Amino acid sequence: MSFDLFPYLASIAFIYTYGQLALHFAPKIFYYFLNEPFAWQKQVEKPRIFLHLIGLSYMYLMVYSYSSLGNRGIFIQLITWLAFILGFFSCYFTWTEKFQVSFQSQLKKNATRSSENFNLSISDSQLGGLYNEMIRHELIDQDRTTVEDFKNVLLKDWKSHDSKLHFKMDGPSCREFYDHLTKKFPNNTLTLKNLFINSGLIFRPDGKKYNYNTLKNAPTRTHVSKQHEVIINIFQKLN
């Protein structure tokens, strides 16, 4: 009678995998039902859960294939073993230091990006060029918005200065300006609502805040804004 090693190794792999999951997540579940605070880093835990779903699916599929296929040849056995090992190591990898370091470094990077800052990656010369072009085409009130105000609003934390932007554009033009700004400089945390509403830093020609629904729905209500060509030309000139 031949000795079949696969079922025993598969059992050990399942015990290890589920044991690690239980040790890691059981305390968090316990604290959750007790309404106690607990550390949950979704940037780390979501990839870990996803890799376990993939890995365990492979493992169960290979166990089922191994037990159900009759007259297994060496080639079929080799594929089954390799696929099972691949599934197991996708689970095992999530508990290694390399996995932790790779995702924790991403956490630190995200933590440095302030939630009250647009985190706009743009050079000083590009920002100055954008301001000058907007002044030239009378899209900004020059009397109430200096170039220093312009830079402070777009680059600094919202509450770290007293600068404001006084635009001379209607809602659809502002929406088009926002779309071109985020497309030209995609490395940012800008949202339409944060830029025009939550920050409290940008105002209409009459000194009031812009209406968010007007800005949000502008593309469906107005095919092109009044300043459509001007805005396109401004952003095309920025290098």
Secondary structure, DSSP 8 states (H G I E B T S, - for coil): -----HHHHHHHHHHHHHHHHHHHHHHHHHHHHTT------HHHHHHHHHHHHHHHHHHHHHHHHHHH--S--HHHHHHHHHHHHHHHHHHHGGGSHHHHHHHHHHHHHHHTS-TTS------HHHHHHHHHHHHHTT-B-TTT--HHHHHHHHHS-GGG----EEB---HHHHHHHHHHHHHHS-SS---HHIIIIIT--EE-TTSS---HHHHHHHHHH-SS-TTHHHHHHHHHH--
